[in-house]
Amino acid sequence: MALKITDDCVACGVCMPECPVNAISEGDIYVIDAKTCVECKGYHGSPKCAEVCPVDACQPA
């Protein structure tokens, strides 16, 4: 399973450098590539993008 970024995203960019597999890209809002996202398994105890997002826009897909 992967995470997705909802329309609540304010495009602040704090999630992008936290992704260990570079699954997040920039657009009008940020987007997580579901094929690349590993939910930080093997890197962190929980998804870092969700931890740092100030508006809770990183949610389970």
Residue pairs with C-beta under 8 A, 6 or more apart in sequence:
1 39
1 60
1 61
2 23
2 32
2 33
2 34
2 35
2 37
2 38
2 39
2 61
3 32
3 37
3 39
3 47
3 49
3 50
3 58
3 59
3 60
3 61
4 32
4 34
4 58
4 59
4 60
4 61
5 15
5 24
5 29
5 30
5 31
5 32
5 49
5 57
5 58
5 59
6 57
6 58
6 59
7 29
7 57
8 55
8 56
8 57
9 29
9 30
9 53
9 55
9 57
10 54
10 55
10 57
11 26
11 28
11 29
11 30
12 54
13 26
13 30
14 52
14 53
14 54
15 24
15 30
15 48
15 49
15 52
15 53
15 58
16 24
16 25
16 26
16 30
18 48
18 49
18 51
18 52
19 32
19 37
19 40
19 48
19 49
20 38
20 40
20 43
20 44
20 48
21 36
21 37
21 38
21 43
22 36
23 32
23 33
23 36
23 37
23 38
24 30
24 31
24 32
24 33
24 49
25 31
25 33
29 57
30 57
32 49
32 58
32 61
34 61
39 47
40 46
40 47
40 48
47 58
49 58
50 56
50 58
50 59
